Each structure stands twice: as structure tokens, then as C-alpha cells.
Amino acid sequence: MALHQPQDPYLLERSWQRSRDYGLSRHSRVDRLCLLRPDLQQRKQQHAQLLRYLNSSLPLFEQLQQGRRCRLLFADAEGTILFSTGDPYFGSKAQKMALANGASWHEQSMGTNAIGTALSEQKEICILGQQHFLAANHGIGCSASPVLSPSGELLGVIDISSEMGEHNQDMLLTARLMAQAVENALVINQQDTHWILNLAPDAGSLQQPWSGIIALREDGKLLGANRSARNWLQELDIPTMLSELKQGELTPLGQGMALLSRQSRSSSVASPKPAPQARSPVPHEVTALKLMARRIPLLVQGETGTGKDHLVRRLHQASQRADGPLVAVNCGALPTDLLEAELFGYVGGAFTGGSKQGRPGYVRAAHQGILFLDEIGELPLAAQTRLLRVLQEKTVTPLGSHVPEPVDFQLIAASHRNLATMVEQGEFRQDLYFRIKGFKLTLPPLREYKDEDFDRLVRTLLSELQQDDPVSGATVAGEKVLDEPVLDEQVLDETALQTLKAYSWPGNIRQLKQLLEVALVLADGNRIDLEHLPELPRCDGPATGNTRDLKSLGDQLIERTLKECNGNVSAAARQLNLSRTTIYARLKALKNC
Ligand SMILES: Nc1ncnc2c1ncn2[C@@H]1O[C@H](COP(=O)(O)OP(=O)(O)OP(=O)(O)O)[C@@H](O)[C@H]1O
């Protein structure tokens, strides 16, 4: 397609200049900036209402761009993608990453591009192929339209991106219509809206998405307007108009027509949905928090992937030290020769090769917060001795100094190794072990989970993955972070769930999470069933000693149910909630084995 010429001939020039001013060059390597999960969640919550309306307007996108390989994105005013949906297979892996939730498309990081440039210029824009400043983005075409709040501030942009060859001008139109739909919903659904005034040049356009909409309080106070209505605002004498216009009657007004209607209670979604909440702490977290309030050190033990790090992060967020730092140190990853300097800090000139100004070290960095020493079993004995002194004296003396400095931190240590055994073998100091083991929490391996705990975990993981899934992010609506995530039966079928339960999960939650992530993509918006569960390595299930993999577990379930149904495939299909085709496919695969 021919390159689209932006209406303003200097727009691209300005944007390219800004890109250079940001220190970018055309062949700069793209350092994809991506928000960390908690920050992303926080931003989604700030835009929860907007994301809900965007979700409700998706049928418009689906209808207008049906069958096109493109993605619809919403980026906030800082250029960070908070929502993405559409063709999951569009683009290279790198582009998929860049178009995923949390990625930044501000001009500062990405140079000229539709999202960043529409934000800088505050106007809609289409940037195609080589119009992008960075060569890395030459393969794509993007069209973006700003979204404004009812008071006219820039909230973000709606963008449609596709491979360059697939981009067409309808995409800008679709982005514009989506932006208008969202803006209109934001205007109409404001708290206290009583009157809605529609304005248009002629009667036929009055209730089109591009007509003017003004929201008024009962006493006539202006609450907000969409962008078309803002052109009318100066001409309007609202109090007089309200007394003259009759509800539901089409009335000539200036150069156009007006229609006044009352916001009915049922159509009003003005009262905001309850703010999304973080999941409430589970019992062992409550106990841990009580102990932390008394500064008792915690020792978290568990196999790899059982969620030690995850637990510490949740405890930090829920603790009295949430405003303080969480300093997480993997003791096994610290270079042995610098380990003590990194942990306890050093003053300038303490050793050759050190920084001139010295370093505070992780222990001091955790002052008034939490120091999480992961893999504490990997600390050499000398560092163990020093750490013990810090814990006893509540002071730290940096290398090269003689002045002890007071420190106040909550210690949480973790290890996947059995520290008690290490003590017996002389590899870990017994006195340090007792000191850090104020309270020991052992996270069970997944194979030992009770049924209901496994179900709850799968629900949580699926609901989290769906919110952040760069591919099927269509379910993102900001309101999905609920206290108890609901596992929609449409998401995972019972047989698949039973099959997951029967596996022994040597990689624990990490492995389960990865598998569910793949299954969600393979299911592509449909319910996850056996066919979407990827092959997993056979492994010795410590609980049973059996060797088994997921597919064969599912097949066993099918065979057993078929036997119970005397070979009646329809009955077995009904019982397992599977299609008959799936059962036949598995039977055929078994026969060919
Ligand atoms: N309770 C949970 N709910 C949701 N996700 C969890 C939970 N526990 C762990 N996870 C997820 O599982 C993965 C592994 O968890 P984590 O890194 O905390 O394990 P770990 O025990 O610290 O592993 P390792 O010992 O290998 O460092 C992470 O992606 C984490 O977000």
C-alpha cells in the first residue's frame, strides 16, 4: 500500500527530531522497556473503567477487522500497553514481545511510532514501515487515535498494528471509532450524571458515535463532554437551555439539533465497580505476617518452584513494611570474592577495583524494609559468621570501616536445601540456623496439594495469566483481580483439570504455570481440553513412584470412563465433558502407539 501522508507535513519531521533528541539513532538496538507485574496491575487498575468500556466495544473491532492479521492495543498516556487483543500469530517473536502488555511505546524508547507520536502530538496518526524512526520497526504499520477523558485530558491511545503489508486505512478509522465509543461511555457513565445532551448538525446524526455528548448533573452543572461536543460548549447557555429543552424532544439549537434525555438508573453504570483487590492472605501468610509484626525472622523452605519468592513478595506487600524496600538477594548468585562487599557494603578505597564512593551493600539497602536472603545455604562460612553478628547486634560495619551503623530490617531467608542436614554435616553454622529460623514455613510440593488447594491454585494462575496474557489479553478488564478468582468452566475442562492433578510436577508451580500459559495459547480463546495440554516429560512421581506423562494420564481417564460406559463413546464423552471427536482422536493415537 502507498505510504500514508500525515495531514500535517511537518509532523513526521518533528517526531524524528524528538527521537534524535532522545538520543536514539535509526539503528539503535531496541531495549524493550517492560513494566514489572505489580506496576502493570496498578496502572490497569487506574484505567479499570476505561478498559471495561474498551472490552465492551470489542465487537466493533471484531466486526470491522474480521479476518485481518492485526492487534488492537490500548496504551496509557505514558505509552505503556495495558491491553492487547487480536491475532496472536501476527509478528515475529520480538514484535509480539514489544506489543505485549507492559511494553513501552513512548517516543523516548521507540522513536517515531503511532502510539508514541499520537501521544506527543495529541492527534490521531498512522505510521507505516519506514516512517518509524527505528529500523527495527520498519516491518509494521500502526494507526492510533487518542482517548480523552470527559474533561479533555489525554488518557492514552487506541492503536491497531499489523504487518506493514497488511495495514490499511480502515484501521485508523476503526481505532477512531473505538476511541469515540470509549470516550462516549466515559462521559455518559460519570458519577452523578442526570441529563445527557446529544448535539449534532442534523437530526440523522444525533445518536451516531461521532455526535456531541454532554453530561450534566441534575442542577445543570457540566460534568463532561466528548470531543465533538467540546466545539459546542462555548455557544451553550446551559441553564437557559435546560429550562427550554423538553426531555425526549428533538429541538433546533444554533446550527444544529439537540436532544435531551435523562440518564435512567438502569443504564447508568456511574457507580464504579468495587475497586479490584489483591487476593487476601491465606492462613500461612496470616501467621507469617503476625510473626513479622514482632520482627521474628522467617525461614521459608521448599523445593524449587514451590513459590518461596512469590510468598515473600506477597508478605512484603501485606506487611507493615510495605512502604520500605524489599531487597531480594540470591546468595548462590553472588560472586564469592565480592560476596561480603556486596552484602555488607564497603567504604571508598576499601579494596582495589571497588567503587571510589563505596557501596551501602544489600543489608543497609534493606533498612526499614525486608531483606530476603534466598538460597542462604550457599553462603560461605565466613559470610555466615558476619551475618550472625549483624543479626545479633543490629548493626553493620562496612568493609574498610570501623564504625558500626544501625540497621533495622525484617529477615526472611529461604533455601531449597535442608539446612538442618547441612548443620549436621558442618556446612551451615548451627547458631545462625537457630537465629534465622524464628519460624519455619515449609511450602509443600505440588504433588502433595489437597484437591481443593490444587483447584484454587489453577484458578489463580489461569486468572492471572489471562489478565497478563499478551496473546489472549482480550479478557483484561481491570476488574478481574478478585479476591477469589473464578475459574470459568469455559476456560478449563474437568478432564484436563483431573489430568493435571494426576501429574507429579517436578518443577512445581513454575512448571504448572508454564504449562497453563502454553495451553491458553494453544486453546486460542477456546476452553482448554486434553488436546491443548502440551507433552510433558515422563517423570518419577515421588508420591507414587509411577512414571507418567500428561497425555497418558488423560488417556487412562478416557479408557477407564469408556469401560465404565461399556464402550459407549457418546456416554463417555458426556461424562468427561469432551467432544466425541476428541475421544476418537485419542483412541486412534493410542492404537497407533
Ligand atoms: N501461590 C502462587 N500463586 C500464583 N503464582 C505462584 C504462586 N506461587 C508461585 N507462583 C509462581 O510460580 C513461579 C515460581 O515461583 P517462585 O519463583 O516464587 O518459586 P521458588 O520457590 O522461589 O523457586 P526457586 O527455588 O527455583 O527460586 C513464579 O512465576 C510465581 O509467580
The ligand as a MOL file (V3000), in Angstrom:
LIG
                    3D

  0  0  0     0  0            999 V3000
M  V30 BEGIN CTAB
M  V30 COUNTS 31 33 0 0 0
M  V30 BEGIN ATOM
M  V30 1 N 0.7280 -19.0510 45.2110 0
M  V30 2 C 1.0330 -18.7080 43.9540 0
M  V30 3 N 0.1050 -18.1570 43.1650 0
M  V30 4 C 0.3900 -17.8200 41.8880 0
M  V30 5 N 1.6120 -17.9780 41.3260 0
M  V30 6 C 2.5820 -18.5030 42.0730 0
M  V30 7 C 2.3400 -18.8990 43.4210 0
M  V30 8 N 3.4920 -19.4060 43.9130 0
M  V30 9 C 4.3810 -19.3270 42.9200 0
M  V30 10 N 3.8460 -18.7740 41.8230 0
M  V30 11 C 4.5070 -18.5570 40.5250 0
M  V30 12 O 5.3120 -19.7200 40.2550 0
M  V30 13 C 6.5910 -19.3580 39.7430 0
M  V30 14 C 7.6900 -19.9080 40.6430 0
M  V30 15 O 7.5800 -19.3060 41.9280 0
M  V30 16 P 8.8610 -18.8090 42.7620 0
M  V30 17 O 9.8990 -18.2110 41.8760 0
M  V30 18 O 8.3510 -17.9870 43.8790 0
M  V30 19 O 9.3890 -20.2110 43.2820 0
M  V30 20 P 10.6560 -20.5020 44.1910 0
M  V30 21 O 10.2290 -21.4950 45.2090 0
M  V30 22 O 11.2280 -19.2140 44.7080 0
M  V30 23 O 11.6070 -21.1730 43.1300 0
M  V30 24 P 13.2230 -21.3420 43.1830 0
M  V30 25 O 13.5400 -22.0670 44.4620 0
M  V30 26 O 13.5320 -22.1640 41.9770 0
M  V30 27 O 13.7750 -19.9590 43.1360 0
M  V30 28 C 6.5930 -17.8470 39.6590 0
M  V30 29 O 6.2310 -17.4930 38.3330 0
M  V30 30 C 5.4970 -17.4060 40.6110 0
M  V30 31 O 4.9190 -16.1860 40.1960 0
M  V30 END ATOM
M  V30 BEGIN BOND
M  V30 1 1 1 2
M  V30 2 1 2 3
M  V30 3 2 2 7
M  V30 4 2 3 4
M  V30 5 1 4 5
M  V30 6 2 5 6
M  V30 7 1 6 7
M  V30 8 1 6 10
M  V30 9 1 7 8
M  V30 10 2 8 9
M  V30 11 1 9 10
M  V30 12 1 10 11
M  V30 13 1 11 12
M  V30 14 1 11 30
M  V30 15 1 12 13
M  V30 16 1 13 14
M  V30 17 1 13 28
M  V30 18 1 14 15
M  V30 19 1 15 16
M  V30 20 2 16 17
M  V30 21 1 16 18
M  V30 22 1 16 19
M  V30 23 1 19 20
M  V30 24 2 20 21
M  V30 25 1 20 22
M  V30 26 1 20 23
M  V30 27 1 23 24
M  V30 28 2 24 25
M  V30 29 1 24 26
M  V30 30 1 24 27
M  V30 31 1 28 29
M  V30 32 1 28 30
M  V30 33 1 30 31
M  V30 END BOND
M  V30 END CTAB
M  END
